[in-house]
Amino acid sequence: MTDDDRVHQIAKREQVLQHAREVVRWDDMSLELYKDTTFVQWQGVMGSLASMERALQFWIGDALNFGERKYGDISAQAVSEQQAKTWTNYAWVARSVESSRRRDVLSYSHHAAVASLDADKQGDVLSTAAVYNWNVKETRLEVRRVKGNPPPPKPREWDGGSVQGIRTAINGSNMKIRGYEVVVFFSDKPSDLTSGTPVTVTEARAPEAGG
């Protein structure tokens, strides 16, 4: 995105937000739309909220980074103990992924996934994610590949028997059983895992969305 594009986008959002203010009242705990709000005005409000939702983490991060640069240690007074961990992460992602490399069609989580990469590689991965409409998991897998780390093995399929008493030759391997991914296997003796002795599943969970 060029600087001109960004300026145009900001101006458009400010215009939409100004129209939204004409039909909305809000406070820290609620938002109320006036009864005579038209459908077009309501659409404008929803568009403004969607933009805010996508941008909020970056706004917080950018503001924190500004405060740290300008005011130094005293900027910490603006962050509560409850906010510190989450907001520090927002600041790190915002500092790592400069605004010129951010893609408004991708979520904050996409950008967090690439924050540990070099600047050029960040841009490459984000651009590819935008073109191919990658979800966050796909973006993280690409980051692993770029770093030279192979992705984790996909779960092996298993369609027989009960959850208790699974026979397997591989300790700790992920397997899918009736729609669930078995995460942890337990056996008293490692030799049991190759002798066909039943082992017990101690944890099972549904696969992640998009997996």
N, C-alpha and C positions, 0 to 999 in steps of 0.2 A: 504494500500500500504506500503510495507516494504521500508527501506532506500535503499536497493540494487535496488529495482524496480524503485525508484525515481531517483537514480543516472543514471540508464540505460535509463530512459525516457528522462532526461535532455540531456544526451550525444546524443541520437538519434535526439532530436529536434535541437541541435546545429549543427549536421551534415547536417540535412535538410536545416537549415537556411544558412549554409555556401554554399551549392549548390545553394540556391536561390540567394545569392549575386552575383553569377557568371552571372546571366541573368537579373538582375533587377537594376534599378536606382530609387532612391526615394528622395523626399525632404518633407518639412512640409505639402505640399498641393497636392502632386501627386505621383504616382508610374508608372514607365514605364518599360515594358519588351522589351528586344532586339528582333529584327525581326527574328533572327535565333533560338529563343527559341524552344526546342522540347516539345512535349506533356508531356513527363515524367517530364521535368524540370518545366513546367507550373503547373503540379500536385503538385510538391514539393513546389512551391511558394504558391499555394492555401492552402496546408496543414499547412505551416508555418503561414499564415495569420489566419487560423482558430484557431491554437494554441494560437496565440497572442490575438485574440479576447476573447477567453475563459479565458485567464490568466491576461489580462491587469489590471482589477480592483484589483486582488490580488497583482500584482506587485506593483501597486501604494500604496496600503495599507501596504504591507510589508516594502516598502522603507520609507514611512512616519513613521512607528513605529520604524524602525532602527534609523532614524534621531532624533526622540523624545528621544529615550533612550541614544543616544550618545552625542547629541548636546544640548538637553534641549530646552528651550524656543526659542532660535535663529533658530531652525529648521522651525519655522512658516514663516520665510522669503522666503522659497522655495515654498510657496503656495499663489496663488493670492486670492483676495477677491472673485472673481467669482468661484474659485475652492473650496473654504474652506468647504462649507457645504457637497458637494458630496464627496470630498476627505476625510473629517473627517469620513464619514460613511464607506468608503472603509477601513480606518484604523481600525475602530471599528470591522468590520466583520473579517478582517484579524487577528486582535488580539484575537478575540473571538473564531474563528475556526482555530486552529493550522494546519499547513501544513500536519501533519500526519493523520488528519481526513478528509482532502479534497478529493473529488472524481472527477477525471478528466472527467468522463462521465456525470457529472452534471454541470449545469450552475452556475455562480456566484449567481444568484438570489435564487437558491436552498439553497446555503450555507448561504445567508443572512437571509433566512427564519428560519434557526435553530440557528442563532447566539445567541439568548437570552436563549437557553437551557443550562443545565449543559453538561460538556464535554462528559460523557458517553451517555447521551440521544441524543446529536448531532450525535455521531457515529451511534447509532441505527437507527435514522430516515434517515440519509444520506444513510446508507447501504440498508435499505428497499426501499428507493426511487430509488436507482440505480438498484436493483434487479427487481423491478416491473415497472421501467420506468415511474415513476410518473412525472407529470408536476409540475410547481411551485405551482399552486393552490392546488393540492392534497397534496403536501408537507406541505403547510401552514395549511391545515385542520388537518393533523396529528400532527403538532406542537400544535395546539389548544387542540387536544384530550390529548396529553401527559401532557400539563399544567393543565388539568382538566376543560378546558373551552369547552362546547359543541359547535359544528359548528353552524353557523347561519341557520335558517330554509330555506328550499328550497322554491323558489317561487311557489305559488299556481296557478294552471291552470285556465284560464277563457276564454271562447270562444264565448261569445255573446255580442251583443250591440255595442255601439260606445265608443271611448275613453272618450268623454264627457258624463257625467251622469251615471257613474258606481254606482251600488248599492252594498255596502259592509257593513258587520257588524264589520269589524276589521280595526281600524284606524292605518295606517302605515305599514300594512302587504304588503310584496312584492307579486305581482301577475304577471303572464305572460299573455299578451294580444297580440294575433297575432304576436308572435315572439319578442315582446318587454317586458321588465320587468318594471312594474310600481313601482316607487320608493316612491313617496310622494302623499298622499291624503290630500285634504283640505275640511273643512266644517266649517261653522260659528258656529254651535252648536254641541257639542259632541253627543247629543241625536239623531241627524240626522243619525248617523252611525248605530244605531240599529232600527230605525223606517222605513228604506227603502227609506228615502229621498235621491235623487241623490246627489252625491258628485263629485267634479271635480278633475281630474288628473292634477297635476301641473308639473310633471316631468315624462318622460319615456325614457328609454334607451335600447339599444340592450344588451342582456346578454353578460357577458365576455366570451371570447373564452375558450372552454373547460368546460363551465358551464352547 
